[in-house]
């Protein structure tokens, strides 16, 4: 059975709102004490949460605390947008839900000092801790930027 969203968000709450390496190690350790199916379920929910955030209205926001030399806004890169989405997921369910209705709620997570990349590796780390083997599994949803074609209507497909 697939992990419920409630279980996913309860696990994510162990991060304390940030996807820093320490919190992600703690989450991976907690996940590794559960059945392997929960690790797979967490990976699926994480990928779907990131996929749903993969939207033009969020990805085209500038980096909150950077500007170009000419004063123009500094755009997010594909990677920085992915890490910002990770930071939003780490911040918890209420923040994640809020950005769909108010893009301004996403802005703080675009800041250059806001890193969420470590969250991407939690399923891999949990699986390795639980089984002693390397994670070799893909998820139904791709979390890479521009994967959600419906979220980027202005891109040619």
N, C-alpha and C positions, 0 to 999 in steps of 0.2 A: 504494500500500500504506500502511496506517495505521502511524503511528509506534508502535513497541513501548513497553511500559512501561519497559523497561530504558533505552531511548534517552531517554525523557521524564525519568526520574530522573537520568540522567547529566547532562542539560542543567540540570536543577534544581539539581544539586550546584554549579554555577558561582555560585550565589547565596551560598555559604558559610553556609547555614543561616538567612539573614534576607532578607526581601523589602523591603530598603531601596531607595530610588530609584537609588542608584549600582549596586548589584548587579543590579537589574532592567534598567537601561540596558545593562550588560555582557551580560546574557543576551539582550536584544533584539538587540544588535549581533552576537552569536554566531549567533543564529537567522537573522538577515538574510543571513548568508553562506552559508546552506544553500538548497536548492531551496524554492520557495514551498510545495510539498506538505508539507515538514517544518514550516513555520509553521502550516499548517492542522492537521497532525497534533498539534503541540504544543498548539494551542488546544483541540482535541478532548479530549486527555488531561487537560489542566488542568480543563476544564469537568467532565469525568467525576470527577476526583479530588475536586473541590469538591462536586459533587452527592452523592457517596457519603458525605461528611462531614456532609451536611445532615440531621442526625438530632436528634430531640427530646432524647435523653439528653445530647447535647453543647450544643445550643442553649438548653437551660433551665438550664445552669450559670450561676451569677452571675459578674459581673466579678470577677476575682481580687483586685483591690486597691481596690475601691470599696464603700462602704456608704451606705445612705440616712441621712438625719439622725437617724432613729429607731434606727439600728443594724442595720436589716434589710439583707439582701443586695441589691445593685444588679443588676438583670437586664441581660443582653446585649440590645441592639437587633438588629433584622434586619441592619442594616449592620455593626454591630460583630461579629456572629457570622460574617458573610461574610468580614470582614477577618481574624478569628481563624482561620478555615478556611484562608485564603490563607497565613497565617503558618505553620500546621502543614505545608502542602504545601512551603513554602519551606524548612522545617527538614529535609526529606528523607524518603526512603522509610521508614526505620525508625521515625521519629516518627509519620508518617502511619499506618502499619500499627498501631502500638502503641495509638493512641487508640480503635480499634475494640474492643479487648479490655480497656482500662483507661481509663475516662473521666478519671481523675485526671491522666493524661498530657496531656490537653487543657487543663487548668486554667491553666497558665502562659501560654498563648496568648490567654487572655481578658483579660489585664492591659491596663489603659488605655494603657500605653506600648508595647504590642506591636502594630505595624501591619503588615499584609500587603497593603494595598490596591494598592500599586504592581504587584504580580504580575498583577493583572487586566488591565493595559494592555500587558503584554509582547507578546502576539501582534499587537496593533494597531501598536505601535511597530516591531516586526520587519518586518511587512508593508510599512509605509510606507517604512522604510529600504531594503528590497529592491526595491520596485516604484515608489516615488515616488507611490503612490496611497493613498487612504484605505481602511482595512479596512471592507468591507461584507459581512460573512458571519456567519451564526449557527452555533452548534454544536448537535450532537445533544442534549446535556444542557444544562439551564439551571442555572446556579450560584447563582441567587438563593435566599435563605433561604425555606424552606417549599416549594420546588419538588419535592423528593423526597417524594412522598406516602407512600411506604412507610416513610420515616424519621420521619414524624410521625403515628403511628396515632391519636392523640387529637384531631387536628384534623378537623373535618367537611369532607368533600370535596364 
